[in-house]
Amino acid sequence: MKLEKEIILQLIDKYEKSKSFSANSQRRVILKSSDIKGYNKSYDRKHQVHDAIKLLIDQSFVSIEWQLYEENNILEKVYLNTDKLNEIYKTYDYESKHSRLEKAKADIANLKMSQQHFIIPMIKDISSCLENNKFHKFWPDDQDTRKDITNMILSLDELDEITERMYSLKYFGDSKYFEKKIKNKLVSVLKTYADTSIDEENILESYGIVKNPNELLIKGHIEIDIGHILDLSVYTYGTSINRETIKHIRNVKIVANKIITIENKAVYYEYIKTANDNELVIYLGGFFGKSTRLFLSKLNEAVDNEELLHWSDIDLGGFRIFDYLSQFIEVSPYKMSVTELISKRDYTQGLNESYCKKLQDYMKLNPNTIFEEVINYMISHSVRLEQEAFYI
């Protein structure tokens, strides 16, 4: 029974992946003898296969073809009798692909509870695949995996900010399960449907799932009300604000007349060494997460006539971070023009053809980008520049 079932399930697998299944093709489903495990390795194994095949023939589940002049000796091909499929599924207690597809369609109902903006196009793609008798890479032929994906997406609606291991324990009951089993799946979903501009290292953080608890680095004259007033100007060399502090901010008062946010931590520390007293300097990191967005919303409420600047690398990542930041607060670029790029030409890095293509694609997607001039220069001279060059 074991070998007989193994052979028939090989044929079923071929059938369910073939045009015969997905497009109602009349092409026969064939299993070559060489595809049957061990058939050509020993005399005993060959005859075990023949015995198993005979049982399948007796039930009219398959038909066969022998090699020319080798009838009853060397098997050539096995053909699946598709008109017997229902009986085959019942005999071998195997769930048909049609049944599994219907379950996958039913499971979509759980996804529809998500409030994420990307869920509609995601469901549309999944549904289209299922209607064409195919599983989707994010909605596979495995109910447990679909359950994990659903669980992850629904969790995004209620996340504040949580470390990966705490997230894994809370939603999957195992502190290591997320990283080992499904983290890459969530990253792929978000990269495909949520925001293709954010790199893989930062996209989870933007949704509140962080490697380690984040802190906002800040230096300058700003007063924060968390039930009592914190005057951060007393920290001559800057300080940090953690997530819990940010959550309890009622409002802020900006005393500085210039605000600059910086992408790179090392550059932040260099900059604050010589920052003027009238500057408020903030290290944001790259594609920052929820707690930083909350702080920016409070900062935005307090902004009056202050000059707002952002400094990133003069590269594709820097432009995307600038665009991302601009969704939450209106800023102008600082040291991100052709002039600065030329001034540090000795420290520029080269670009390959693939990178230039990405820059061109970026401009097509952002036809009104403020970085058009510098991007054209980068492409024509094949250069980019990191912030650290300004401190060499």
NORJO-V470396 format. One record per residue. N is the residue number from 1. RES is the residue in one letter. PHI is phi in whole degrees, 0 to 359 (NA if undefined). OMEGA is omega as a letter, one per 30 degrees, with the letter a starting at -180 (* if undefined). BURIAL is 1 if it has 9 or more other ideal C-beta (glycine too) atoms within 8 Angstrom, else 0. Layout:
n->N res->RES phi->PHI omega->OMEGA burial->BURIAL
n->N res->RES phi->PHI omega->OMEGA burial->BURIAL
This chain:
n->1 res->M phi->NA omega->a burial->0
n->2 res->K phi->296 omega->a burial->0
n->3 res->L phi->291 omega->l burial->1
n->4 res->E phi->301 omega->l burial->1
n->5 res->K phi->292 omega->l burial->1
n->6 res->E phi->301 omega->a burial->1
n->7 res->I phi->291 omega->a burial->1
n->8 res->I phi->292 omega->l burial->1
n->9 res->L phi->288 omega->l burial->1
n->10 res->Q phi->298 omega->l burial->1
n->11 res->L phi->293 omega->l burial->1
n->12 res->I phi->299 omega->l burial->1
n->13 res->D phi->299 omega->l burial->0
n->14 res->K phi->297 omega->l burial->1
n->15 res->Y phi->298 omega->a burial->1
n->16 res->E phi->289 omega->l burial->0
n->17 res->K phi->262 omega->a burial->0
n->18 res->S phi->263 omega->l burial->1
n->19 res->K phi->292 omega->l burial->0
n->20 res->S phi->301 omega->l burial->1
n->21 res->F phi->273 omega->a burial->1
n->22 res->S phi->283 omega->a burial->0
n->23 res->A phi->233 omega->a burial->0
n->24 res->N phi->52 omega->l burial->0
n->25 res->S phi->287 omega->l burial->0
n->26 res->Q phi->268 omega->a burial->0
n->27 res->R phi->297 omega->a burial->0
n->28 res->R phi->285 omega->l burial->0
n->29 res->V phi->265 omega->a burial->1
n->30 res->I phi->240 omega->l burial->1
n->31 res->L phi->241 omega->l burial->1
n->32 res->K phi->285 omega->a burial->0
n->33 res->S phi->300 omega->a burial->1
n->34 res->S phi->293 omega->l burial->0
n->35 res->D phi->273 omega->l burial->0
n->36 res->I phi->273 omega->a burial->1
n->37 res->K phi->307 omega->l burial->0
n->38 res->G phi->78 omega->a burial->0
n->39 res->Y phi->301 omega->a burial->1
n->40 res->N phi->265 omega->a burial->0
n->41 res->K phi->267 omega->a burial->0
n->42 res->S phi->205 omega->l burial->0
n->43 res->Y phi->297 omega->a burial->0
n->44 res->D phi->298 omega->a burial->0
n->45 res->R phi->297 omega->a burial->1
n->46 res->K phi->300 omega->a burial->1
n->47 res->H phi->285 omega->l burial->0
n->48 res->Q phi->297 omega->l burial->1
n->49 res->V phi->295 omega->l burial->1
n->50 res->H phi->300 omega->l burial->1
n->51 res->D phi->296 omega->l burial->1
n->52 res->A phi->294 omega->l burial->1
n->53 res->I phi->297 omega->l burial->1
n->54 res->K phi->299 omega->l burial->0
n->55 res->L phi->297 omega->l burial->1
n->56 res->L phi->290 omega->l burial->1
n->57 res->I phi->295 omega->a burial->1
n->58 res->D phi->300 omega->l burial->0
n->59 res->Q phi->266 omega->a burial->1
n->60 res->S phi->63 omega->l burial->0
n->61 res->F phi->276 omega->a burial->1
n->62 res->V phi->219 omega->l burial->1
n->63 res->S phi->231 omega->a burial->0
n->64 res->I phi->224 omega->l burial->1
n->65 res->E phi->223 omega->l burial->0
n->66 res->W phi->272 omega->l burial->1
n->67 res->Q phi->296 omega->a burial->0
n->68 res->L phi->304 omega->a burial->0
n->69 res->Y phi->67 omega->a burial->0
n->70 res->E phi->232 omega->a burial->0
n->71 res->E phi->300 omega->a burial->0
n->72 res->N phi->65 omega->a burial->0
n->73 res->N phi->236 omega->a burial->0
n->74 res->I phi->233 omega->a burial->0
n->75 res->L phi->285 omega->l burial->1
n->76 res->E phi->257 omega->a burial->1
n->77 res->K phi->215 omega->l burial->1
n->78 res->V phi->239 omega->a burial->1
n->79 res->Y phi->249 omega->l burial->1
n->80 res->L phi->278 omega->l burial->1
n->81 res->N phi->271 omega->a burial->1
n->82 res->T phi->292 omega->l burial->0
n->83 res->D phi->288 omega->l burial->0
n->84 res->K phi->253 omega->a burial->1
n->85 res->L phi->302 omega->a burial->1
n->86 res->N phi->301 omega->l burial->0
n->87 res->E phi->292 omega->l burial->1
n->88 res->I phi->297 omega->l burial->1
n->89 res->Y phi->302 omega->a burial->1
n->90 res->K phi->291 omega->a burial->0
n->91 res->T phi->300 omega->a burial->0
n->92 res->Y phi->256 omega->l burial->1
n->93 res->D phi->49 omega->a burial->0
n->94 res->Y phi->240 omega->a burial->0
n->95 res->E phi->282 omega->a burial->0
n->96 res->S phi->291 omega->l burial->1
n->97 res->K phi->296 omega->l burial->1
n->98 res->H phi->303 omega->l burial->0
n->99 res->S phi->295 omega->a burial->0
n->100 res->R phi->293 omega->l burial->1
n->101 res->L phi->296 omega->l burial->1
n->102 res->E phi->296 omega->l burial->0
n->103 res->K phi->295 omega->l burial->1
n->104 res->A phi->296 omega->l burial->1
n->105 res->K phi->296 omega->a burial->1
n->106 res->A phi->295 omega->a burial->0
n->107 res->D phi->293 omega->l burial->1
n->108 res->I phi->299 omega->a burial->1
n->109 res->A phi->305 omega->l burial->0
n->110 res->N phi->291 omega->l burial->0
n->111 res->L phi->297 omega->a burial->1
n->112 res->K phi->295 omega->l burial->0
n->113 res->M phi->283 omega->a burial->0
n->114 res->S phi->293 omega->l burial->1
n->115 res->Q phi->259 omega->a burial->0
n->116 res->Q phi->290 omega->a burial->1
n->117 res->H phi->295 omega->a burial->0
n->118 res->F phi->273 omega->a burial->1
n->119 res->I phi->291 omega->a burial->1
n->120 res->I phi->295 omega->l burial->0
n->121 res->P phi->296 omega->l burial->0
n->122 res->M phi->295 omega->l burial->1
n->123 res->I phi->297 omega->l burial->1
n->124 res->K phi->299 omega->l burial->0
n->125 res->D phi->295 omega->a burial->1
n->126 res->I phi->299 omega->a burial->1
n->127 res->S phi->298 omega->l burial->1
n->128 res->S phi->299 omega->l burial->0
n->129 res->C phi->298 omega->a burial->1
n->130 res->L phi->297 omega->l burial->1
n->131 res->E phi->295 omega->l burial->0
n->132 res->N phi->265 omega->l burial->0
n->133 res->N phi->63 omega->l burial->1
n->134 res->K phi->229 omega->l burial->0
n->135 res->F phi->277 omega->a burial->1
n->136 res->H phi->262 omega->a burial->1
n->137 res->K phi->299 omega->l burial->0
n->138 res->F phi->261 omega->l burial->1
n->139 res->W phi->218 omega->a burial->1
n->140 res->P phi->280 omega->a burial->1
n->141 res->D phi->279 omega->l burial->0
n->142 res->D phi->203 omega->a burial->0
n->143 res->Q phi->294 omega->l burial->0
n->144 res->D phi->295 omega->l burial->0
n->145 res->T phi->294 omega->l burial->1
n->146 res->R phi->298 omega->l burial->1
n->147 res->K phi->295 omega->l burial->1
n->148 res->D phi->298 omega->a burial->1
n->149 res->I phi->296 omega->l burial->1
n->150 res->T phi->298 omega->a burial->1
n->151 res->N phi->302 omega->a burial->1
n->152 res->M phi->296 omega->a burial->1
n->153 res->I phi->293 omega->l burial->1
n->154 res->L phi->294 omega->l burial->1
n->155 res->S phi->296 omega->a burial->1
n->156 res->L phi->297 omega->a burial->1
n->157 res->D phi->291 omega->a burial->0
n->158 res->E phi->244 omega->a burial->0
n->159 res->L phi->285 omega->l burial->1
n->160 res->D phi->261 omega->l burial->0
n->161 res->E phi->209 omega->a burial->1
n->162 res->I phi->210 omega->l burial->1
n->163 res->T phi->288 omega->a burial->1
n->164 res->E phi->303 omega->a burial->1
n->165 res->R phi->288 omega->l burial->1
n->166 res->M phi->291 omega->l burial->1
n->167 res->Y phi->299 omega->a burial->1
n->168 res->S phi->299 omega->a burial->1
n->169 res->L phi->293 omega->a burial->1
n->170 res->K phi->293 omega->a burial->0
n->171 res->Y phi->259 omega->a burial->1
n->172 res->F phi->229 omega->l burial->1
n->173 res->G phi->73 omega->a burial->0
n->174 res->D phi->210 omega->a burial->0
n->175 res->S phi->293 omega->a burial->0
n->176 res->K phi->250 omega->a burial->0
n->177 res->Y phi->298 omega->a burial->1
n->178 res->F phi->302 omega->a burial->1
n->179 res->E phi->294 omega->a burial->1
n->180 res->K phi->283 omega->a burial->0
n->181 res->K phi->250 omega->a burial->0
n->182 res->I phi->226 omega->a burial->1
n->183 res->K phi->304 omega->a burial->1
n->184 res->N phi->297 omega->l burial->0
n->185 res->K phi->294 omega->a burial->1
n->186 res->L phi->294 omega->l burial->1
n->187 res->V phi->301 omega->a burial->1
n->188 res->S phi->296 omega->l burial->1
n->189 res->V phi->299 omega->a burial->1
n->190 res->L phi->293 omega->l burial->1
n->191 res->K phi->294 omega->a burial->1
n->192 res->T phi->280 omega->a burial->1
n->193 res->Y phi->246 omega->a burial->0
n->194 res->A phi->265 omega->a burial->1
n->195 res->D phi->203 omega->a burial->0
n->196 res->T phi->286 omega->a burial->0
n->197 res->S phi->280 omega->a burial->0
n->198 res->I phi->273 omega->a burial->1
n->199 res->D phi->288 omega->a burial->0
n->200 res->E phi->298 omega->a burial->0
n->201 res->E phi->291 omega->a burial->0
n->202 res->N phi->249 omega->a burial->1
n->203 res->I phi->293 omega->l burial->1
n->204 res->L phi->293 omega->l burial->1
n->205 res->E phi->299 omega->a burial->1
n->206 res->S phi->295 omega->l burial->1
n->207 res->Y phi->258 omega->l burial->1
n->208 res->G phi->102 omega->l burial->1
n->209 res->I phi->257 omega->a burial->1
n->210 res->V phi->241 omega->l burial->1
n->211 res->K phi->296 omega->a burial->0
n->212 res->N phi->223 omega->l burial->0
n->213 res->P phi->304 omega->a burial->0
n->214 res->N phi->268 omega->l burial->1
n->215 res->E phi->229 omega->l burial->0
n->216 res->L phi->269 omega->l burial->1
n->217 res->L phi->268 omega->a burial->1
n->218 res->I phi->209 omega->l burial->1
n->219 res->K phi->217 omega->l burial->1
n->220 res->G phi->140 omega->a burial->1
n->221 res->H phi->269 omega->l burial->1
n->222 res->I phi->217 omega->l burial->1
n->223 res->E phi->246 omega->a burial->1
n->224 res->I phi->244 omega->l burial->1
n->225 res->D phi->261 omega->l burial->1
n->226 res->I phi->240 omega->a burial->1
n->227 res->G phi->108 omega->l burial->0
n->228 res->H phi->216 omega->a burial->0
n->229 res->I phi->271 omega->l burial->0
n->230 res->L phi->254 omega->l burial->0
n->231 res->D phi->264 omega->a burial->0
n->232 res->L phi->283 omega->a burial->1
n->233 res->S phi->292 omega->a burial->1
n->234 res->V phi->288 omega->l burial->0
n->235 res->Y phi->270 omega->a burial->0
n->236 res->T phi->303 omega->a burial->0
n->237 res->Y phi->253 omega->l burial->0
n->238 res->G phi->86 omega->l burial->1
n->239 res->T phi->209 omega->l burial->0
n->240 res->S phi->228 omega->l burial->0
n->241 res->I phi->235 omega->a burial->1
n->242 res->N phi->270 omega->a burial->1
n->243 res->R phi->300 omega->a burial->1
n->244 res->E phi->296 omega->l burial->0
n->245 res->T phi->297 omega->a burial->1
n->246 res->I phi->300 omega->a burial->1
n->247 res->K phi->299 omega->a burial->1
n->248 res->H phi->260 omega->l burial->0
n->249 res->I phi->291 omega->l burial->1
n->250 res->R phi->272 omega->l burial->0
n->251 res->N phi->197 omega->l burial->0
n->252 res->V phi->232 omega->l burial->1
n->253 res->K phi->236 omega->a burial->0
n->254 res->I phi->265 omega->l burial->1
n->255 res->V phi->260 omega->l burial->0
n->256 res->A phi->291 omega->l burial->1
n->257 res->N phi->249 omega->l burial->0
n->258 res->K phi->218 omega->l burial->1
n->259 res->I phi->240 omega->l burial->1
n->260 res->I phi->230 omega->l burial->1
n->261 res->T phi->257 omega->a burial->1
n->262 res->I phi->230 omega->a burial->1
n->263 res->E phi->286 omega->a burial->1
n->264 res->N phi->261 omega->a burial->1
n->265 res->K phi->295 omega->a burial->0
n->266 res->A phi->298 omega->l burial->0
n->267 res->V phi->293 omega->l burial->1
n->268 res->Y phi->304 omega->a burial->1
n->269 res->Y phi->294 omega->l burial->1
n->270 res->E phi->291 omega->a burial->0
n->271 res->Y phi->296 omega->a burial->1
n->272 res->I phi->290 omega->l burial->1
n->273 res->K phi->297 omega->a burial->0
n->274 res->T phi->238 omega->a burial->0
n->275 res->A phi->295 omega->l burial->1
n->276 res->N phi->284 omega->a burial->0
n->277 res->D phi->296 omega->a burial->0
n->278 res->N phi->270 omega->a burial->0
n->279 res->E phi->254 omega->l burial->1
n->280 res->L phi->248 omega->a burial->1
n->281 res->V phi->248 omega->a burial->1
n->282 res->I phi->229 omega->l burial->1
n->283 res->Y phi->267 omega->a burial->1
n->284 res->L phi->259 omega->a burial->1
n->285 res->G phi->81 omega->a burial->1
n->286 res->G phi->270 omega->l burial->1
n->287 res->F phi->273 omega->a burial->1
n->288 res->F phi->296 omega->a burial->1
n->289 res->G phi->262 omega->a burial->1
n->290 res->K phi->294 omega->a burial->1
n->291 res->S phi->295 omega->l burial->1
n->292 res->T phi->293 omega->l burial->1
n->293 res->R phi->298 omega->l burial->1
n->294 res->L phi->296 omega->l burial->1
n->295 res->F phi->298 omega->a burial->1
n->296 res->L phi->297 omega->l burial->1
n->297 res->S phi->295 omega->l burial->1
n->298 res->K phi->293 omega->l burial->1
n->299 res->L phi->296 omega->a burial->1
n->300 res->N phi->298 omega->l burial->1
n->301 res->E phi->296 omega->a burial->0
n->302 res->A phi->267 omega->a burial->1
n->303 res->V phi->295 omega->l burial->1
n->304 res->D phi->240 omega->l burial->0
n->305 res->N phi->246 omega->a burial->0
n->306 res->E phi->292 omega->l burial->1
n->307 res->E phi->282 omega->a burial->0
n->308 res->L phi->246 omega->a burial->1
n->309 res->L phi->231 omega->l burial->1
n->310 res->H phi->225 omega->a burial->1
n->311 res->W phi->238 omega->l burial->1
n->312 res->S phi->230 omega->l burial->1
n->313 res->D phi->300 omega->l burial->1
n->314 res->I phi->272 omega->l burial->1
n->315 res->D phi->203 omega->a burial->1
n->316 res->L phi->300 omega->l burial->1
n->317 res->G phi->299 omega->l burial->1
n->318 res->G phi->297 omega->l burial->1
n->319 res->F phi->294 omega->a burial->1
n->320 res->R phi->292 omega->l burial->1
n->321 res->I phi->296 omega->l burial->1
n->322 res->F phi->301 omega->l burial->1
n->323 res->D phi->297 omega->l burial->1
n->324 res->Y phi->297 omega->l burial->1
n->325 res->L phi->299 omega->a burial->1
n->326 res->S phi->294 omega->l burial->1
n->327 res->Q phi->289 omega->a burial->0
n->328 res->F phi->246 omega->l burial->0
n->329 res->I phi->203 omega->a burial->1
n->330 res->E phi->278 omega->a burial->0
n->331 res->V phi->230 omega->l burial->1
n->332 res->S phi->245 omega->l burial->0
n->333 res->P phi->289 omega->l burial->1
n->334 res->Y phi->238 omega->l burial->0
n->335 res->K phi->53 omega->a burial->0
n->336 res->M phi->229 omega->a burial->1
n->337 res->S phi->253 omega->l burial->1
n->338 res->V phi->301 omega->a burial->0
n->339 res->T phi->303 omega->l burial->0
n->340 res->E phi->293 omega->l burial->1
n->341 res->L phi->298 omega->l burial->1
n->342 res->I phi->293 omega->a burial->0
n->343 res->S phi->296 omega->a burial->0
n->344 res->K phi->241 omega->a burial->1
n->345 res->R phi->301 omega->a burial->0
n->346 res->D phi->290 omega->a burial->0
n->347 res->Y phi->246 omega->l burial->0
n->348 res->T phi->285 omega->l burial->1
n->349 res->Q phi->246 omega->a burial->0
n->350 res->G phi->282 omega->l burial->0
n->351 res->L phi->239 omega->l burial->1
n->352 res->N phi->265 omega->a burial->0
n->353 res->E phi->298 omega->a burial->0
n->354 res->S phi->296 omega->a burial->0
n->355 res->Y phi->293 omega->l burial->1
n->356 res->C phi->299 omega->l burial->1
n->357 res->K phi->297 omega->l burial->0
n->358 res->K phi->295 omega->l burial->1
n->359 res->L phi->296 omega->l burial->1
n->360 res->Q phi->296 omega->l burial->1
n->361 res->D phi->296 omega->l burial->0
n->362 res->Y phi->300 omega->a burial->1
n->363 res->M phi->293 omega->l burial->1
n->364 res->K phi->295 omega->l burial->0
n->365 res->L phi->284 omega->a burial->0
n->366 res->N phi->232 omega->a burial->0
n->367 res->P phi->298 omega->l burial->0
n->368 res->N phi->255 omega->a burial->0
n->369 res->T phi->301 omega->l burial->1
n->370 res->I phi->289 omega->a burial->0
n->371 res->F phi->261 omega->a burial->1
n->372 res->E phi->304 omega->a burial->0
n->373 res->E phi->297 omega->a burial->0
n->374 res->V phi->291 omega->l burial->1
n->375 res->I phi->294 omega->l burial->1
n->376 res->N phi->300 omega->l burial->0
n->377 res->Y phi->293 omega->l burial->1
n->378 res->M phi->302 omega->a burial->1
n->379 res->I phi->292 omega->a burial->1
n->380 res->S phi->290 omega->a burial->0
n->381 res->H phi->252 omega->l burial->0
n->382 res->S phi->53 omega->a burial->0
n->383 res->V phi->221 omega->l burial->1
n->384 res->R phi->214 omega->a burial->1
n->385 res->L phi->216 omega->l burial->1
n->386 res->E phi->264 omega->a burial->1
n->387 res->Q phi->303 omega->a burial->1
n->388 res->E phi->303 omega->a burial->1
n->389 res->A phi->302 omega->a burial->1
n->390 res->F phi->283 omega->l burial->1
n->391 res->Y phi->243 omega->l burial->0
n->392 res->I phi->263 omega->* burial->0
